[in-house]
């Protein structure tokens, strides 16, 4: 009998299986990478097509001409009007209102009696004190005659003189008390609204009526300390008020404060403004404008034409050129500029743009250096050196 030994089974080791897994992972990664590359190429193609479409469209802009204008530098501020003399009148002592001699809103002269408090027995007290003073005077004269005849001593005459002075002082004190019950206008001006009524008891210091001297008016305002060298006493100022649109009140600087506010570094300035018709009233907010320096000619453009970025201020200047086929076309070039002061909707250009240059005033967001543009000036931004707000 033959001995038969079966062959051992064939087994697949770990090494071939590892290679299979690595191969599958590499294939998967290759598919993902290929997909990403394809997507990026697709996106780049779409963006390129969009950009090409955008560039193929000629943007429409509005333009304006740079103009040489007379330019006057000005300092502007917001001020408060106040009367040259103003006071809330009150009685110095308390009492019952016995007589009112004015009407609300009346214009009065200095010294005009406005109100009287009830005198009660003040007149009787004054008469009593005056009688005592008269008696003291008679006594003094009699004793002086007797002193000349050596009928009385010098001490008696001295006592009489002192007594006379005391009684006369009492008369003056009583007269002062009676005068305090009469309220007079301390200066000429316009009265306000009456605050008390006939028969009302008022305490000392109770406001009766306000009195304001309206001509001239003072206007107090503040300017930064850098403007100190540009303003001086006597300099002309223009004052405007919202209550009177279109009207300008002319005045002059009357005083400068002796110090600069340490918190705000602002200087208080007061101007005197003639106000013969009483148009301006105390407490009104007003606009103040002061011309500084000499007028000069500067290139001005609408403020909307200037674009501001971290690299500076620039405008788009229009140029007429020929396209490759020889046709006329409008091309814009970026031009950095140095701007000066602004007034209203205008800005002055110190460098970068000349008079009569055409600058773009609307549509800058669609432009780049060298853009070909179409011009449509049917709608233009405002170019007013002194715009005024309008209610709608």
Backbone torsions as a table, in degrees:
resi	resn	phi	psi	omega
1	UNK	NA	135.1	-178.7
2	UNK	-84.9	137.6	173.8
3	UNK	-81.1	127.3	-179.6
4	UNK	-121.1	123.5	178.9
5	UNK	-111.6	116.7	-178.4
6	UNK	-65.5	147.0	179.2
7	UNK	-73.0	146.5	179.1
8	UNK	-66.9	146.7	179.8
9	UNK	-66.7	147.7	179.7
10	UNK	-83.6	126.0	-180.0
11	UNK	-118.3	145.8	178.0
12	UNK	-93.2	124.6	-177.1
13	UNK	-76.6	176.5	-179.6
14	UNK	-70.4	-27.9	-175.8
15	UNK	-64.6	-46.5	178.4
16	UNK	-62.5	-37.8	179.9
17	UNK	-66.1	-37.0	178.3
18	UNK	-62.7	-42.8	178.3
19	UNK	-63.6	-35.9	179.1
20	UNK	-65.4	-41.9	178.7
21	UNK	-65.4	-42.8	178.6
22	UNK	-61.5	-38.8	179.8
23	UNK	-64.1	-42.5	179.2
24	UNK	-64.3	-41.3	179.6
25	UNK	-64.7	-40.3	179.1
26	UNK	-64.6	-40.4	177.4
27	UNK	-62.9	-40.6	179.5
28	UNK	-64.7	-44.3	177.6
29	UNK	-62.0	-39.2	178.9
30	UNK	-63.8	-39.6	177.9
31	UNK	-64.2	-44.2	179.5
32	UNK	-63.7	-45.4	179.4
33	UNK	-62.4	-41.0	177.8
34	UNK	-63.1	-39.1	178.0
35	UNK	-64.4	-42.4	179.0
36	UNK	-64.2	-42.8	179.7
37	UNK	-63.5	-41.4	178.6
38	UNK	-64.4	-39.7	179.5
39	UNK	-65.7	-42.0	179.3
40	UNK	-63.3	-40.9	178.1
41	UNK	-65.5	-38.2	177.9
42	UNK	-64.6	-44.6	179.6
43	UNK	-64.5	-41.8	178.8
44	UNK	-62.4	-37.7	178.3
45	UNK	-65.8	-41.6	178.9
46	UNK	-64.0	-46.6	179.2
47	UNK	-61.2	-40.7	179.4
48	UNK	-62.8	-39.4	179.0
49	UNK	-68.5	-40.1	178.4
50	UNK	-63.8	-47.2	179.4
51	UNK	-60.4	-40.7	178.8
52	UNK	-63.1	-39.3	178.4
53	UNK	-66.1	-41.8	179.4
54	UNK	-63.4	-45.2	-178.6
55	UNK	-68.6	-26.7	179.5
56	UNK	-72.9	-21.0	177.3
57	UNK	-85.8	126.9	-179.5
58	UNK	-82.3	118.1	-178.7
59	UNK	-69.6	149.3	178.0
60	UNK	-101.7	133.3	-178.0
61	UNK	-133.1	162.7	170.6
62	UNK	-107.2	146.2	-176.9
63	UNK	-130.9	161.1	175.2
64	UNK	-146.5	159.1	-178.3
65	UNK	-94.7	133.6	173.4
66	UNK	-68.5	134.8	-172.0
67	UNK	-124.4	140.5	174.1
68	UNK	-85.4	118.8	-177.2
69	UNK	-130.4	156.0	172.0
70	UNK	-72.0	128.5	-174.6
71	UNK	-122.8	123.8	177.8
72	UNK	-112.4	117.1	177.9
73	UNK	-66.6	140.1	-176.8
74	UNK	-139.1	149.0	170.0
75	UNK	-106.4	130.1	-178.5
76	UNK	-120.8	152.9	-179.3
77	UNK	-160.2	167.5	172.9
78	UNK	-107.6	127.6	-176.5
79	UNK	-122.6	177.9	178.7
80	UNK	-125.5	130.1	178.1
81	UNK	-81.7	141.0	175.6
82	UNK	-145.1	151.8	-177.8
83	UNK	-71.1	150.2	175.9
84	UNK	-65.3	-30.1	169.1
85	UNK	-140.7	131.7	-179.8
86	UNK	-152.8	139.1	-178.0
87	UNK	-157.1	145.5	169.3
88	UNK	-92.7	108.6	-172.2
89	UNK	-75.8	144.6	180.0
90	UNK	-151.7	157.6	175.7
91	UNK	-79.6	148.1	-178.3
92	UNK	-79.2	-21.0	178.1
93	UNK	-132.4	163.4	179.4
94	UNK	-81.6	163.2	178.6
95	UNK	165.9	-178.8	-179.9
96	UNK	-95.7	133.0	179.7
97	UNK	-67.9	117.9	-176.3
98	UNK	-103.5	-28.3	-176.7
99	UNK	-155.1	133.7	176.8
100	UNK	-117.7	121.7	-173.1
101	UNK	-114.2	30.1	179.1
102	UNK	-147.0	164.8	174.5
103	UNK	-118.1	148.3	178.6
104	UNK	-59.4	135.7	179.8
105	UNK	81.5	3.2	-177.2
106	UNK	-75.2	146.0	172.8
107	UNK	-94.6	127.7	-174.1
108	UNK	-126.8	157.7	175.9
109	UNK	-91.6	164.0	178.1
110	UNK	-63.0	136.4	178.7
111	UNK	89.4	-3.4	-179.3
112	UNK	-65.1	132.4	176.3
113	UNK	-72.8	127.0	-177.3
114	UNK	-107.3	-37.0	-173.7
115	UNK	-155.2	145.9	175.8
116	UNK	-127.2	137.9	172.8
117	UNK	-93.0	156.4	-178.5
118	UNK	-61.7	130.1	-176.0
119	UNK	-80.0	-25.0	-177.1
120	UNK	55.9	-123.2	-178.1
121	UNK	-99.6	20.5	-177.6
122	UNK	-62.0	-39.2	-178.8
123	UNK	-66.4	-38.9	178.5
124	UNK	-65.0	-41.4	178.3
125	UNK	-62.7	-39.2	179.9
126	UNK	-65.4	-40.9	179.0
127	UNK	-64.4	-39.7	178.5
128	UNK	-62.6	-45.9	-179.1
129	UNK	-67.8	-35.5	178.6
130	UNK	-66.9	-37.1	177.4
131	UNK	-64.7	-41.0	177.9
132	UNK	-62.9	-39.8	178.6
133	UNK	-65.5	-40.0	178.3
134	UNK	-64.2	-42.6	178.6
135	UNK	-62.9	-42.5	178.6
136	UNK	-61.9	-35.6	178.8
137	UNK	-67.9	-42.2	178.5
138	UNK	-64.3	-43.1	179.5
139	UNK	-60.9	-42.1	179.9
140	UNK	-63.0	-45.1	-178.8
141	UNK	-63.5	-39.9	179.6
142	UNK	-65.5	-43.3	-178.4
143	UNK	-69.4	-30.8	177.1
144	UNK	-64.2	-37.9	177.5
145	UNK	-66.9	-41.6	178.9
146	UNK	-67.7	-33.2	177.6
147	UNK	-64.1	-36.4	178.4
148	UNK	-65.7	-29.4	177.9
149	UNK	-94.9	11.6	-179.7
150	UNK	59.6	35.6	179.3
151	UNK	-90.9	-22.3	179.0
152	UNK	-134.2	165.0	179.7
153	UNK	-85.0	160.6	177.9
154	UNK	-61.9	-31.2	-179.5
155	UNK	-62.9	-34.1	178.8
156	UNK	-65.4	-44.3	178.5
157	UNK	-63.4	-42.6	178.6
158	UNK	-60.7	-40.8	178.1
159	UNK	-64.1	-37.9	178.7
160	UNK	-65.4	-40.7	179.4
161	UNK	-63.6	-43.2	178.5
162	UNK	-63.9	-41.2	179.8
163	UNK	-62.9	-39.1	178.1
164	UNK	-63.3	-42.6	179.0
165	UNK	-62.2	-40.3	-179.8
166	UNK	-63.9	-46.5	-177.8
167	UNK	-66.0	-38.6	177.4
168	UNK	-66.2	-37.4	176.7
169	UNK	-64.5	-36.7	177.9
170	UNK	-66.4	-37.5	176.4
171	UNK	-63.4	-44.1	-179.9
172	UNK	-64.2	-38.0	178.6
173	UNK	-64.3	-42.0	179.3
174	UNK	-66.8	-39.2	176.7
175	UNK	-62.8	-37.3	177.9
176	UNK	-65.4	-40.5	177.8
177	UNK	-61.6	-43.0	179.9
178	UNK	-67.1	-36.0	178.8
179	UNK	-68.0	-31.1	180.0
180	UNK	-68.1	-17.3	178.5
181	UNK	-87.8	5.9	176.3
182	UNK	-118.0	122.3	-179.8
183	UNK	-100.0	123.1	179.9
184	UNK	-117.4	158.2	175.7
185	UNK	-74.8	119.4	-178.6
186	UNK	-74.1	-17.1	178.7
187	UNK	-156.1	166.1	179.2
188	UNK	-76.0	142.8	179.3
189	UNK	173.6	-169.5	180.0
190	UNK	-104.7	131.3	177.7
191	UNK	-80.8	153.7	176.2
192	UNK	-94.5	-146.0	-178.5
193	UNK	-88.3	131.2	-179.8
194	UNK	-63.4	135.7	-175.2
195	UNK	-109.2	-3.4	-178.1
196	UNK	-128.8	164.4	-179.5
197	UNK	-124.7	161.8	179.0
198	UNK	-64.2	134.1	-180.0
199	UNK	84.9	-3.0	-179.1
200	UNK	-79.2	138.0	173.0
201	UNK	-85.2	128.5	179.4
202	UNK	-123.3	142.0	176.0
203	UNK	-83.2	164.8	177.4
204	UNK	-60.7	132.2	178.2
205	UNK	91.3	-2.7	178.1
206	UNK	-67.7	128.6	-178.6
207	UNK	-65.9	129.9	179.6
208	UNK	-99.9	-49.3	-179.9
209	UNK	-165.1	153.4	175.6
210	UNK	-94.1	143.1	178.4
211	UNK	-124.3	123.5	-176.8
212	UNK	-127.6	129.1	173.3
213	UNK	-90.6	110.0	-168.6
214	UNK	-94.0	-5.8	-179.7
215	UNK	-136.0	114.1	0.3
216	UNK	-82.1	167.9	174.1
217	UNK	-100.8	148.7	171.8
218	UNK	-99.6	143.9	173.9
219	UNK	-124.5	117.0	178.3
220	UNK	-100.2	132.3	179.0
221	UNK	-150.5	171.0	-176.7
222	UNK	-125.3	142.6	173.1
223	UNK	-129.5	152.1	177.7
224	UNK	-63.9	154.7	-175.6
225	UNK	-61.3	-22.6	178.5
226	UNK	-64.8	-20.7	-178.4
227	UNK	-86.2	0.6	-175.2
228	UNK	-58.9	-37.5	-179.6
229	UNK	-77.6	-5.0	-177.1
230	UNK	-105.5	-6.0	-179.0
231	UNK	-124.6	152.6	-179.4
232	UNK	-155.0	158.5	177.2
233	UNK	-60.7	134.7	-178.2
234	UNK	95.0	-9.5	-179.4
235	UNK	-71.2	142.1	-177.4
236	UNK	-74.2	144.9	176.5
237	UNK	-132.6	149.4	173.7
238	UNK	-108.9	129.1	-177.8
239	UNK	-119.2	132.3	176.9
240	UNK	-126.9	153.9	179.7
241	UNK	-135.2	140.4	179.4
242	UNK	-61.5	-28.6	-179.1
243	UNK	-68.6	-20.3	-178.0
244	UNK	-129.7	72.8	-178.1
245	UNK	-63.4	140.7	179.2
246	UNK	83.9	-3.1	-179.2
247	UNK	-110.8	137.0	179.5
248	UNK	-118.8	129.6	177.2
249	UNK	-99.6	127.7	-177.1
250	UNK	-95.5	134.5	178.5
251	UNK	-148.0	-172.7	179.5
252	UNK	-141.1	150.1	177.5
253	UNK	-67.5	125.8	-178.5
254	UNK	-102.0	-26.6	-179.7
255	UNK	-162.6	153.0	172.9
256	UNK	-116.7	140.5	179.1
257	UNK	-62.5	152.0	-176.6
258	UNK	-81.5	-2.6	178.7
259	UNK	-149.3	158.8	175.9
260	UNK	-95.4	136.9	178.7
261	UNK	-61.7	124.4	-175.1
262	UNK	-73.1	-17.9	179.8
263	UNK	-84.2	-49.6	-176.0
264	UNK	-99.2	-12.2	-175.4
265	UNK	58.6	37.0	178.7
266	UNK	-111.1	150.3	-179.8
267	UNK	-108.4	127.4	177.8
268	UNK	-80.6	133.6	-178.3
269	UNK	-129.8	142.3	177.9
270	UNK	-121.3	132.1	176.5
271	UNK	-115.9	148.1	176.6
272	UNK	-105.8	126.0	-175.3
273	UNK	-123.3	120.6	174.9
274	UNK	-59.2	136.5	-177.1
275	UNK	-143.6	60.0	-172.0
276	UNK	-64.0	-29.8	-178.7
277	UNK	-93.3	4.9	178.1
278	UNK	66.5	28.5	-178.5
279	UNK	-68.4	-46.0	177.9
280	UNK	-80.6	139.7	179.7
281	UNK	-121.4	151.0	178.8
282	UNK	-59.8	141.1	178.8
283	UNK	93.4	-9.5	-178.8
284	UNK	-72.5	141.5	169.0
285	UNK	-80.3	134.5	-178.8
286	UNK	-134.8	156.5	173.4
287	UNK	-96.4	138.2	-177.1
288	UNK	-122.2	133.8	177.8
289	UNK	-133.5	131.6	-177.9
290	UNK	-124.7	123.2	175.7
291	UNK	-76.1	129.2	-179.3
292	UNK	-124.6	141.1	178.8
293	UNK	74.0	-176.0	-179.5
294	UNK	-94.5	145.8	176.2
295	UNK	-61.9	147.5	177.7
296	UNK	-145.4	160.4	-179.7
297	UNK	-91.4	126.0	179.4
298	UNK	-134.5	152.4	173.6
299	UNK	-75.9	129.6	179.3
300	UNK	-125.1	147.6	176.1
301	UNK	-138.9	162.0	174.5
302	UNK	-60.4	140.1	-179.2
303	UNK	-60.7	-26.6	179.9
304	UNK	-67.1	-16.3	-178.3
305	UNK	-79.7	-14.9	-175.1
306	UNK	-94.0	126.4	174.7
307	UNK	-106.1	134.4	-177.4
308	UNK	-110.6	132.7	175.9
309	UNK	-144.5	173.0	-177.0
310	UNK	-59.9	-18.4	-177.4
311	UNK	-92.5	-7.9	179.9
312	UNK	137.8	-174.2	178.6
313	UNK	-97.5	137.2	-179.0
314	UNK	-139.8	157.9	173.3
315	UNK	-131.5	160.0	174.0
316	UNK	-100.3	118.0	-178.5
317	UNK	-100.4	133.5	-176.1
318	UNK	-84.9	135.3	176.1
319	UNK	-130.2	144.7	174.9
320	UNK	-97.7	123.8	-178.6
321	UNK	-133.7	174.2	176.4
322	UNK	-103.6	138.0	174.2
323	UNK	-81.5	175.8	-178.3
324	UNK	-57.5	-25.6	179.1
325	UNK	-87.9	-0.6	178.7
326	UNK	89.9	9.4	179.3
327	UNK	-87.5	151.0	177.4
328	UNK	-72.1	141.6	176.3
329	UNK	-149.0	155.5	178.9
330	UNK	-98.8	125.2	-179.5
331	UNK	-123.7	139.7	178.9
332	UNK	-107.1	144.7	177.6
333	UNK	-123.3	137.6	175.0
334	UNK	-72.3	134.9	179.4
335	UNK	-135.4	117.1	175.4
336	UNK	-74.7	139.7	-175.2
337	UNK	-130.4	159.8	171.9
338	UNK	-108.2	114.9	-176.5
339	UNK	-91.0	151.1	175.4
340	UNK	-109.5	-139.9	-179.3
341	UNK	-74.5	158.8	176.7
342	UNK	-117.0	148.5	173.0
343	UNK	-141.6	118.8	-178.5
344	UNK	60.4	-125.1	-178.9
345	UNK	-94.0	8.1	-177.9
346	UNK	-111.6	152.7	175.4
347	UNK	-135.0	140.2	179.4
348	UNK	-87.0	145.7	-179.6
349	UNK	-114.7	118.3	-179.7
350	UNK	-87.1	-26.5	-176.7
351	UNK	-158.9	138.8	173.4
352	UNK	117.2	-27.1	-178.8
353	UNK	-134.2	137.1	178.3
354	UNK	-104.6	167.3	177.9
355	UNK	-61.2	141.4	178.2
356	UNK	76.5	0.1	172.2
357	UNK	-67.3	141.5	177.3
358	UNK	-92.0	123.1	-178.6
359	UNK	-118.8	151.3	179.9
360	UNK	-80.3	129.2	-178.8
361	UNK	-109.9	-12.9	179.0
362	UNK	-153.1	142.8	179.6
363	UNK	95.1	16.2	-176.7
364	UNK	-65.9	-26.9	-176.0
365	UNK	-63.8	-21.4	-178.1
366	UNK	-92.6	3.1	-169.7
367	UNK	-106.7	156.5	167.3
368	UNK	-140.9	172.0	-177.6
369	UNK	-62.4	123.6	-179.8
370	UNK	91.3	9.1	179.8
371	UNK	-66.3	140.0	171.1
372	UNK	-88.6	131.9	-172.5
373	UNK	-131.0	161.9	168.5
374	UNK	-109.3	148.8	-176.3
375	UNK	-109.2	129.8	174.7
376	UNK	-139.1	103.4	-175.3
377	UNK	-101.7	23.3	178.8
378	UNK	-67.7	-29.6	177.2
379	UNK	-121.4	123.3	-177.1
380	UNK	-124.8	144.2	172.1
381	UNK	-67.5	157.9	-177.7
382	UNK	-66.5	149.0	-179.7
383	UNK	-139.1	54.2	-174.7
384	UNK	-105.1	125.2	-179.9
385	UNK	-70.6	-18.0	-179.7
386	UNK	-141.4	70.7	-178.1
387	UNK	-70.4	152.2	177.8
388	UNK	-123.3	136.4	178.2
389	UNK	-65.8	146.3	179.9
390	UNK	-122.4	137.8	176.2
391	UNK	-83.7	137.6	178.4
392	UNK	-118.4	NA	NA
